[in-house]
Amino acid sequence: MTPENITAAQLRGRIRAAEWRKPTSGAARGFVQANLVMLPQQEAFDFLLFCVRNPKPCPILDVLEAGVYEPKIAPGADLRQDLPLYRIYRNGKLTEEVEAVTDTFSKDMVSFLLGCSFSFENALQSAGIPVRNITEGKNVSMYITKRACTPAGPFSAPLVVSMRPMTPEQAVRAVQITTRFHLTHGAPVHIGDPSQIGIEDIDRPDFGHPVAIEPGEVPVFWACGVTSTLAATSTSLPLVITHAPGHMFVSDLKDEDMTLF
């Protein structure tokens, strides 16, 4: 079976067997993908409050009890080894990227799974709207904006956005489609001139890869869950574990289950 047609459980199996280490955009189509943040229990409430105050970039799909790594949205999964690539931060600084965190995760850590825009890409493609990062085989382009999120406790962050180029007509349709997916970022937060949200060079994303913007197309920006990584590492916690940008956790939830109606 092709990567886009396998189930979430099959993809997680490939990841756990070290057979898949690529970004997950376009894989296991129809299944909800999620951003991951793991941090000490003592700071978990303030981080939860940050997510509640900023639901557009940080929509909550699941929060696990301290020390638990099997999520309710994917029974049998293991958050310590079922993502293609993890990032480990110590005292607010990125120290390493690893393929599993089984030996790093502790019983004091709380795991958050937050909605990801990869989850509405299937709906866009089904409506005939091409998704450039998938057609080019790249990770999605992500940018840090000048828009500030609402802080909570020690956590603060600028809004991070993902970008997909489209014609104006496609952008209108994309707004209609993605508005329904409120738990996976919903409608775009900006369309058009990137400088209006503080992006100086559209060809140099802060995360992911640049993609071609063809004549007659405009950049369309959605809130991005990497915002949660910037928030979690905005204070010098002794240990924070996140997904590497674009390397998401794929749950057993179906995309259509995340719609408003």
C-alpha positions in Angstrom: 0.0 0.0 0.0 1.1 3.5 -0.7 2.0 5.8 2.3 -1.1 7.9 1.8 -3.5 4.9 1.8 -2.2 3.1 5.0 -4.0 3.4 8.3 -2.7 5.5 11.2 -1.8 2.3 13.1 0.1 0.9 10.1 2.1 4.2 9.9 2.9 4.1 13.6 4.1 0.6 13.2 6.4 1.6 10.4 7.7 4.5 12.5 8.3 2.2 15.5 10.1 -0.3 13.3 12.4 2.6 12.1 11.0 2.2 8.5 9.6 5.8 8.3 11.6 8.9 9.4 10.2 11.5 7.0 7.6 14.3 7.7 4.1 12.9 7.9 2.3 15.3 5.6 0.2 13.3 3.1 0.7 10.0 5.0 -2.2 8.0 6.4 -4.7 10.3 4.7 -7.9 10.9 6.6 -6.4 10.4 10.0 -5.9 13.3 12.4 -2.3 14.3 13.0 -1.0 16.0 16.2 1.7 18.2 17.6 3.4 16.8 20.7 4.7 18.6 23.8 5.9 16.8 26.9 6.9 18.8 30.0 7.2 18.6 33.8 3.9 18.1 35.7 4.6 21.2 37.8 4.3 23.4 34.7 1.4 21.5 33.1 -1.4 23.7 34.3 0.1 26.9 33.1 0.9 25.3 29.7 -2.7 24.0 29.5 -3.9 27.5 30.2 -1.7 28.9 27.4 -3.4 26.4 25.0 -6.8 27.3 26.2 -6.1 31.0 25.8 -4.7 30.4 22.3 -7.0 27.8 20.7 -6.2 28.8 17.1 -2.6 27.6 17.1 -2.9 25.2 20.1 -6.2 23.3 19.8 -6.2 20.5 22.4 -6.8 16.9 21.2 -5.6 15.0 24.2 -3.8 15.6 27.6 -2.4 12.6 29.4 -1.8 12.1 33.1 1.8 12.4 34.3 3.9 9.4 33.3 1.3 8.1 30.8 2.4 7.7 27.2 -0.5 5.8 25.7 -3.0 8.5 24.3 -6.7 8.0 24.5 -7.0 9.1 20.8 -4.8 6.1 19.7 -5.1 3.1 22.1 -2.0 0.9 21.9 0.2 3.8 20.7 3.4 4.9 22.5 4.2 8.6 22.4 7.8 7.9 23.3 8.5 6.1 20.0 5.6 6.5 17.5 6.7 9.8 16.0 9.4 9.9 13.2 11.6 12.5 15.0 11.7 14.2 18.3 13.4 17.3 19.7 14.8 17.5 23.2 15.2 20.9 24.9 17.1 21.4 28.2 16.9 24.7 30.0 15.1 26.2 27.0 17.8 25.2 24.5 17.5 22.6 21.7 20.1 19.9 22.6 19.3 17.0 20.2 17.0 15.4 17.7 16.3 11.7 18.3 14.1 8.9 16.9 12.7 7.8 20.3 12.5 9.3 23.8 11.9 6.1 25.7 14.9 6.7 27.9 14.3 10.4 28.3 10.6 10.5 29.2 9.9 10.2 33.0 6.9 9.6 35.2 6.9 13.3 36.1 6.1 14.4 32.5 2.7 15.4 31.1 2.0 15.0 27.4 -0.1 17.3 25.2 -1.4 16.4 21.8 -2.5 19.5 19.8 -4.2 19.7 16.4 -2.2 20.0 13.2 -3.0 21.5 9.8 -1.9 18.3 8.0 -5.3 17.0 9.1 -7.2 19.2 6.6 -4.9 18.7 3.7 -6.9 15.6 2.7 -10.1 17.7 2.5 -8.3 20.3 0.4 -7.0 17.6 -2.0 -10.4 16.0 -2.2 -11.9 19.3 -3.3 -9.4 19.6 -6.1 -7.1 22.1 -4.3 -3.4 21.1 -4.8 -1.3 21.1 -1.6 2.2 22.3 -2.8 4.3 20.8 -0.1 2.8 17.3 -0.9 3.1 17.7 -4.6 6.7 18.7 -4.2 7.4 16.1 -1.6 8.5 18.6 1.0 7.8 19.6 4.6 5.3 22.4 4.8 6.7 26.0 5.0 6.4 27.5 8.5 7.1 31.0 9.7 7.4 32.9 12.9 5.1 36.0 12.8 5.1 39.3 14.7 1.7 38.5 16.2 1.9 37.7 19.9 -0.1 35.0 21.6 -1.8 35.5 24.9 0.7 34.5 27.7 0.0 32.2 30.6 2.2 31.8 33.7 5.8 31.6 32.4 4.8 30.7 28.8 4.7 33.1 25.9 5.2 32.9 22.2 4.7 34.6 18.8 2.2 33.0 16.5 3.8 30.5 14.1 2.0 29.9 10.7 2.1 27.3 8.0 1.8 28.4 4.3 0.3 26.9 1.2 0.2 28.8 -2.0 -3.1 28.9 -4.0 -4.9 30.9 -6.6 -7.4 33.5 -5.1 -10.3 31.3 -6.2 -8.7 28.3 -4.5 -8.0 30.3 -1.3 -11.7 31.2 -1.1 -12.7 27.6 -1.3 -9.9 26.7 1.2 -11.4 29.1 3.7 -14.8 27.4 3.3 -13.3 23.9 3.8 -10.9 24.5 6.7 -13.3 26.7 8.7 -15.0 23.4 9.6 -11.8 21.9 11.1 -11.8 24.0 14.3 -9.7 21.4 16.2 -7.0 21.4 13.5 -6.5 25.2 13.2 -9.6 26.1 11.3 -9.7 28.9 8.7 -6.5 30.7 7.6 -5.3 33.6 9.8 -3.9 35.6 6.8 -4.0 35.6 3.0 -1.7 37.6 0.8 1.2 40.0 1.7 3.4 38.1 4.2 5.0 41.4 5.4 1.7 42.3 7.1 2.3 39.6 9.7 6.1 40.1 10.0 7.4 37.6 7.5 10.3 39.3 5.7 11.3 36.6 3.2 8.7 34.1 2.0 11.5 32.0 0.4 13.2 31.5 3.8 10.8 29.7 6.2 11.8 29.4 9.8 10.9 25.7 9.8 10.2 23.2 7.0 11.1 23.8 3.3 10.4 26.6 0.8 7.9 25.7 -1.9 7.2 27.3 -5.3 4.7 30.1 -5.5 3.5 30.2 -9.1 2.4 33.3 -11.0 -1.2 34.2 -10.1 -1.0 32.5 -6.7 -1.1 34.0 -3.2 0.3 32.7 0.0 -2.3 31.4 2.4 -1.4 31.2 6.1 -2.8 28.9 8.8 -2.0 29.0 12.5 0.6 26.3 13.3 1.1 24.1 16.2 4.9 24.8 16.3 3.6 27.8 18.3 3.3 25.3 21.2 7.0 24.4 20.9 8.0 28.0 21.1 5.8 28.5 24.1 7.0 25.4 25.9 10.6 26.5 25.4 10.1 30.2 26.2 11.1 29.5 29.8 14.1 27.5 31.0 12.5 24.3 32.0 15.0 21.5 32.7 13.4 19.2 30.1 10.9 19.6 27.3 10.3 17.1 24.5 8.4 17.9 21.3 8.0 16.6 17.8 10.4 17.8 15.2 8.5 20.2 12.9 6.5 18.3 10.3 7.1 14.9 12.0 3.8 14.5 13.7 1.9 11.9 15.8 -0.8 10.3 13.7 -3.9 9.4 15.8 -6.8 7.0 15.2 -9.2 10.0 15.0 -10.6 10.6 11.5 -10.4 14.1 9.9 -14.1 14.3 9.5 -14.6 13.8 13.2 -13.0 17.1 13.8 -15.5 19.2 11.8 -18.0 21.6 13.2 -20.9 20.0 11.3 
